[in-house]
Amino acid sequence: MLTPLRLYYATRDGQAQRIARHIADRLGEFGHAVDPANLAAKLPEPEGLSGVGLVIVVAAVRYGRHLPEAVQLFSVYGRQPSAPPLAVASVNLTARKPGKDTAEGNAYLRKAIRRHRLRPVLAMAFAGRLDYARYRWLDRQMIRFIMKLTGGPTDPTTCVEFTAWDRVDAFAAGIADWLERSGAQEQPQAR
Ligand SMILES: Cc1cc2nc3c(=O)[nH]c(=O)nc-3n(C[C@H](O)[C@H](O)[C@H](O)COP(=O)(O)O)c2cc1C
């Protein structure tokens, strides 16, 4: 049976989008074509997900929660008994710490999975990007404070990408492996 994939991201500063793009590129190399779509532009209708082989969600965290459009999707997902299989990646700065980059070790991901009763076939947390110059004054002070508490950089000129791209590669490889094992195939491209 031919079953298409969907890849959605929720971002404010672009890192979740870059990660989604990277996943799409890797999946393309495995023969699974998929275009990342911004959840803020359009939330998928639950009916629109029927017949989909796997939904992949890459969601950034702000102030302790995934972005609202991702929470909305998780909520729809958790309530739909016939929802397609899900792979989820959370993007946040806590994940830069050893042990905080897994579904169990990352509190945001763990809580989202539990709260929305998700049963992802794959779940990982990726460290995001810290770019103080982009943030509004209050956000900058808040993040600097959090960084001070957690031993991160507080210099307001700091711009660091903490994302471990080899882990993003591993996530994409895990998805390709799951697709192969589950027998799902990408819809052939029209020529
Ligand atoms: C206003 C603001 C609030 C944030 N809150 C958190 C947080 O509560 N926990 C965390 O680990 N990271 C937090 N972050 C870090 C973001 O998750 C990180 O920068 C991520 O790369 C953002 O993804 P995006 O570029 O796709 O928007 C915050 C960042 C900003 C700008």
PDBQT file of the ligand as one rigid body, heavy atoms in Angstrom, charges set to zero:
ROOT
HETATM    1  C1  LIG A 201      11.472  33.628  24.502  1.00  0.00    +0.000 C 
HETATM    2  C2  LIG A 201      12.152  32.304  24.541  1.00  0.00    +0.000 A 
HETATM    3  C3  LIG A 201      11.799  31.355  25.496  1.00  0.00    +0.000 A 
HETATM    4  C4  LIG A 201      12.444  30.124  25.555  1.00  0.00    +0.000 A 
HETATM    5  N1  LIG A 201      12.087  29.220  26.522  1.00  0.00    +0.000 NA
HETATM    6  C5  LIG A 201      12.776  28.055  26.622  1.00  0.00    +0.000 A 
HETATM    7  C6  LIG A 201      12.464  27.130  27.680  1.00  0.00    +0.000 A 
HETATM    8  O1  LIG A 201      11.551  27.323  28.478  1.00  0.00    +0.000 OA
HETATM    9  N2  LIG A 201      13.208  26.002  27.762  1.00  0.00    +0.000 N 
HETATM   10  C7  LIG A 201      14.227  25.727  26.884  1.00  0.00    +0.000 A 
HETATM   11  O2  LIG A 201      14.880  24.691  27.024  1.00  0.00    +0.000 OA
HETATM   12  N3  LIG A 201      14.518  26.571  25.863  1.00  0.00    +0.000 NA
HETATM   13  C8  LIG A 201      13.822  27.715  25.718  1.00  0.00    +0.000 A 
HETATM   14  N4  LIG A 201      14.101  28.586  24.700  1.00  0.00    +0.000 N 
HETATM   15  C9  LIG A 201      15.101  28.211  23.701  1.00  0.00    +0.000 C 
HETATM   16  C10 LIG A 201      14.448  27.780  22.383  1.00  0.00    +0.000 C 
HETATM   17  O3  LIG A 201      13.734  26.584  22.554  1.00  0.00    +0.000 OA
HETATM   18  C11 LIG A 201      15.548  27.618  21.328  1.00  0.00    +0.000 C 
HETATM   19  O4  LIG A 201      16.118  28.885  21.101  1.00  0.00    +0.000 OA
HETATM   20  C12 LIG A 201      15.041  27.031  20.026  1.00  0.00    +0.000 C 
HETATM   21  O5  LIG A 201      16.119  26.925  19.131  1.00  0.00    +0.000 OA
HETATM   22  C13 LIG A 201      13.937  27.876  19.434  1.00  0.00    +0.000 C 
HETATM   23  O6  LIG A 201      13.462  27.263  18.262  1.00  0.00    +0.000 OA
HETATM   24  P1  LIG A 201      13.027  28.118  16.992  1.00  0.00    +0.000 P 
HETATM   25  O7  LIG A 201      14.290  28.833  16.522  1.00  0.00    +0.000 OA
HETATM   26  O8  LIG A 201      12.556  27.111  16.015  1.00  0.00    +0.000 OA
HETATM   27  O9  LIG A 201      11.967  29.091  17.423  1.00  0.00    +0.000 OA
HETATM   28  C14 LIG A 201      13.479  29.824  24.620  1.00  0.00    +0.000 A 
HETATM   29  C15 LIG A 201      13.817  30.762  23.647  1.00  0.00    +0.000 A 
HETATM   30  C16 LIG A 201      13.170  31.990  23.605  1.00  0.00    +0.000 A 
HETATM   31  C17 LIG A 201      13.571  32.989  22.556  1.00  0.00    +0.000 C 
ENDROOT
TORSDOF 0
